[in-house]
Amino acid sequence: MTSDEAAEEITARETRTARFATWLMEREERRQEKESNLEGLVRLNVMVSFLTLGLVGGFEAVQLGFSLIPYL
């Protein structure tokens, strides 16, 4: 193996490593976006649940629900 071939192999490895690192970073960003979307959906679900509870059970049921939040 000549020095030129060795240099090309090292460059190819660095390129693969750089592409792999880029792919990992992009994957992590996509995962964080999904988590933030899920947090928003959970908040919406909680709000809709309390509104439904208020419509069905009245204001007293909503007050009871709020008082039980610290125990969750």
C-alpha positions as CSV (number, residue, x, y, z in Angstrom):
1,M,0.0,0.0,0.0
2,T,1.5,3.3,-1.0
3,S,1.2,6.5,0.9
4,D,-1.3,7.9,-1.7
5,E,-3.6,4.9,-1.1
6,A,-3.3,5.2,2.6
7,A,-4.2,8.9,2.5
8,E,-7.2,8.1,0.3
9,E,-8.4,5.5,2.7
10,I,-8.1,7.9,5.7
11,T,-10.0,10.5,3.8
12,A,-12.7,8.0,3.0
13,R,-13.0,7.0,6.6
14,E,-13.2,10.7,7.7
15,T,-15.9,11.3,5.1
16,R,-18.0,8.3,6.3
17,T,-17.5,9.4,9.9
18,A,-18.6,13.0,9.1
19,R,-21.7,11.7,7.3
20,F,-22.5,9.4,10.2
21,A,-22.2,12.3,12.7
22,T,-24.4,14.5,10.5
23,W,-27.0,11.7,10.3
24,L,-26.9,11.3,14.1
25,M,-27.4,15.0,14.7
26,E,-30.3,15.2,12.3
27,R,-31.9,12.1,13.9
28,E,-31.6,13.8,17.3
29,E,-33.2,17.0,16.1
30,R,-36.1,15.0,14.6
31,R,-36.6,13.2,17.9
32,Q,-36.7,16.5,19.8
33,E,-39.3,17.9,17.5
34,K,-41.5,14.9,18.0
35,E,-41.2,15.2,21.8
36,S,-42.2,18.9,21.7
37,N,-45.2,18.0,19.5
38,L,-46.2,15.4,22.0
39,E,-45.9,17.9,24.9
40,G,-48.3,20.2,23.0
41,L,-50.8,17.3,22.4
42,V,-50.7,16.3,26.1
43,R,-51.4,19.9,27.1
44,L,-54.3,20.1,24.7
45,N,-55.7,16.8,25.9
46,V,-55.6,18.0,29.6
47,M,-57.4,21.2,28.6
48,V,-60.1,19.4,26.7
49,S,-60.5,16.9,29.5
50,F,-61.1,19.7,32.1
51,L,-63.5,21.4,29.7
52,T,-65.4,18.2,29.3
53,L,-65.4,17.6,33.0
54,G,-66.8,21.1,33.5
55,L,-69.6,20.5,31.0
56,V,-70.5,17.1,32.4
57,G,-69.9,17.5,36.1
58,G,-70.1,21.2,36.7
59,F,-67.8,23.7,38.3
60,E,-67.4,21.7,41.5
61,A,-66.0,18.7,39.6
62,V,-63.5,21.0,37.9
63,Q,-62.4,22.4,41.3
64,L,-62.0,18.8,42.6
65,G,-60.0,17.9,39.6
66,F,-57.6,20.9,40.1
67,S,-57.2,20.0,43.7
68,L,-56.1,16.4,42.8
69,I,-53.4,17.5,40.3
70,P,-50.6,17.6,43.0
71,Y,-51.2,13.9,43.7
72,L,-50.6,12.8,40.1
